[in-house]
Amino acid sequence: MSVQALRAQFPILSRNVYGKPLVYLDNAASAQRPLSVVDLQRSLALEANGNIHRAVHALATEATSAFEDTRRSVQQFLHASAPEEIVFTSGATAAVNLLAFSFGEAFIHEGDEILVSVAEHHSNLVPWQLLCERKKAVLKVLDIHENGALRIETLQKSLSQHTKIVAISHISNVLGLINPVREIVRICHEKGIPVLVDGAQGVVHEAVDVQEMDCDFYVFSGHKLYAATGTGVLYGKRKWLDAMPPFMGGGEMIQSVKLSGSTFAPLPGKFEAGTQNFNGIPSLKPAIELVQAMRQDPEIQAEQQAIFDLVYRKLTEDARITLYGTDRAHKIPLFSFAVKGAHHEDLALILDKMGIALRSGQMCAEPLMDRLGVTGLLRASFAPYNTLEEAKYFAECLDKAIEMLV
Amino acid sequence: MSLEERKQQVIDDFSLYDEWLDKYAYLIDLGKNLAPFPEEQKTEDNQIKGCQSRVWLISELRDGCLYFQADSDAVITRGIISLLVGVYSGCTREEISADDFGFLEEIGLKENLSPTRANGLVSMVERIKEMAKNG
């Protein structure tokens, strides 16, 4: 498939902003949605709108099938051992919060330790801070090297007999580096410590096999994976999910409710309280199908590589620019950088007026900004529907914007 | 010049530019020429929250009129705030309180007035109004 054919599935990519063609380079924040996703949501709303799991009527049955079929799609996509290990949430943030609360209730006590990295998104940091406050536990932090790579050699000694869980991103949303999650899991498991992998960026760029990775939990958001916003997944090994108490009460998460007390539904229902996003969740299925098609397409992969090479060269060879996350062998086409003498916000405002959408600021990773010694950065994140032409245009416009400011 | 005349001056200056990039170039120019801000005043209290860039604003009352000084680490923001400082310095509290800041819409900065944290123009305007109210 040509990139142009792929782009035709994303009508938004052909719109203009300020009279200029849109160049969308904020994919790490939220990816655009293809027609297959939008069409499915529309047809579900118009033809199969009924609350799932409850009623016996036709609309509810069709909506339930669409929802549960998606669970099997996600199971296969992550290669989980059973559909019950897939819990739907409203996003990666909700999934981490669910985990931090429920796992915390069952397993975290005063004096226990939780290990994260300094490069975590706030969504994989603040829920653990809240848990530490509730339980008087201690948050430990793994540092990074100058090139952005995790200081994996310090992992061993960062773990203690008090460490109860390690929560680490698969790919940092700022550095764009793939962390050695298999090795992390291996080291932690030697000490019997479970690992959560935050896959918000990882699942978009890497084929994930949770059984091979052997992680205990994996979370991701739908909207970064070309699916509807308000959708997300918590994968958990059954042994852990079974041992964890419900996070929220109400709806279909119960088995029996008496005024003297309630018993809870088996997995995954136990963690899916309240009316589920039965219009959005099924959109994960066509999104996953598209992701798999893009990954297997040599033409699209070649264009991605060409974009990576061009942008990486531009951002590392220009003396005015500092790129963060330079462990090239493990980098995805996600580039956060600073320009000497130019504020990230100014650059983002000017590039916006040239039609280029990118992210500026702290990117929900304030501790990492402090670690890097910056107040914020500019980030360009590419998706398979971006073209080499767009990458060239970005490089040219960046030069123009810098010249205006410096 | 009166407040109305100063506002009209800004509107006239902006009307020379059709293209957004030219407006930004003008703001950058204004930003680079903003009067120096006392370093010791770059305190937490003087910083305006809600901006992606850091913005500091102080005021003093002389002869019944407010005079503003401001700075930012982003130059376009410095340009925008220099407009505000230029227009509202020398106004009485009553004049500022009665003003609707509508000239910002006329010069095309309206879209920057959306209450998102990405742009702090709202916060700047709020702070100026607050200063007019509380001195």
Chai-1 contact restraints between the chains, C-beta under 6 A:
chainA,res_idxA,chainB,res_idxB,connection_type,confidence,min_distance_angstrom,max_distance_angstrom,comment,restraint_id
A,Y18,B,W20,contact,1.0,0.0,6.0,A-B,restraint_1
A,H343,B,S53,contact,1.0,0.0,6.0,A-B,restraint_2
A,H343,B,D73,contact,1.0,0.0,6.0,A-B,restraint_3
A,H343,B,A74,contact,1.0,0.0,6.0,A-B,restraint_4
A,E345,B,Q52,contact,1.0,0.0,6.0,A-B,restraint_5
A,E345,B,S53,contact,1.0,0.0,6.0,A-B,restraint_6
A,E345,B,A74,contact,1.0,0.0,6.0,A-B,restraint_7
A,D346,B,A74,contact,1.0,0.0,6.0,A-B,restraint_8
A,D346,B,V75,contact,1.0,0.0,6.0,A-B,restraint_9
A,D346,B,I76,contact,1.0,0.0,6.0,A-B,restraint_10
A,L349,B,I76,contact,1.0,0.0,6.0,A-B,restraint_11
A,I350,B,Y24,contact,1.0,0.0,6.0,A-B,restraint_12
A,K353,B,W20,contact,1.0,0.0,6.0,A-B,restraint_13
A,K353,B,L21,contact,1.0,0.0,6.0,A-B,restraint_14
A,G361,B,Q52,contact,1.0,0.0,6.0,A-B,restraint_15
